[in-house]
Amino acid sequence: MAYMSRTLTGLLTAGVLLAGTSAAAQEQITYKSARAGTSYYQMSVQIADAVRTGSDGAINVTVEESQGSVQNVGEASVRTDNYVFTAPPGTVASAVAGTGRFEPLNPAFREIRGLFPIPALTMHFVVRADAGVTDLTDLGGTRFLIGSGSFGAREAQRYMELFGVWDDVSIVEIDLSSAVSALQNGQIDGFATAGSYPAPNVMQAAAATDIRVVSLTDEQVAATGRTRLVIPGGTYDGVDGDVVTTTLPVMAYTTTAMSDDAAYAFTKTVWESLETMTQTAPWWSGVIPDLLAEMPVALHPGAVRYYDEAGIPVPEAIRR
């Protein structure tokens, strides 16, 4: 499998990274997140930049593009290095239990360990302003792009099925990375994407053509079983009103193959860089310690060491 990767050197003080080891030692970390051009890919680059800014060359981070959370989790069963990846809690819980896409059970998934939360997934249903769509129930008869293999694609299909329009929507089978150009040239009427707001592809769509981001009613939000979130008006060009949508926590994980010292250093640096990252990307403001309660697996011992040192409460269920 070919990967698009971008190598970024992260710098951490030797005392932070590897207590009692040589300052010349260097940890190699692979960070696998999402497709290039998405908010989650940008976050992975921001994390790597933050590591570089706050250190002295002890960690080298390679950011890998991914086709979605299922691929990220799947590779955790075969990676033997310092592999860090992102996924919603439900996807990891399914892998550990051997259910759904991860049936039958692969015992290797039980080696997955948690590190820290990252900004939550936010559903966006983006349509051309002239498509006549003001509610999800108006999607029938439209040409719509949802992509494949990602949380956003599965969630979009689930919502369309839930609200009775799935059979009436013409799903366009092209990659989500082509959504903006396809929307602009009239090949599609809209697309769905999941990413923390402001989502780069939605910003690009708003700059390229007149769009509407479809708002859900409170009844629709309740029917999805997800958490209600409001995207403030003005977040995207031409979308002046608040948009009600849904959100889902996302976490960063590794496996027991990662050393305690590397997990400690990486976790510590990300938390201590949040304030700086928030100044340039507002989506980081939503990352708070309370989100650890959503972690579906035990934390890595190195991460626990940092949380205890920082006085951050860790739920007993994930302190193993």
Secondary structure, DSSP 8 states (H G I E B T S, - for coil): ----EEEEEE---HHHHSTTS-TT--EEEEEE---TTSHHHHHHHHHHHHHHHTSSS-EEEEEE--S-HHHHHHHTTT--SEEEEEE-HHHHHHHHHT-GGG-S--GGGGGEEEEEEEEEEEEEEEEEGGG--SSGGG-TT-EEE--SSSHHHHHHHHHHHHTT-GGGSEE--S-GGGHHHHHHTTS-SEEEEE-SSS-HHHHHHHHHS-EEE----HHHHHHHTSEEEEE-TTSBTTB-S-EEEEEEEEEEEEETTS-HHHHHHHHHHHHHHHHHHHHH-GGGGG--GGGGGG--S-B-HHHHHHHHHHT----GGG--
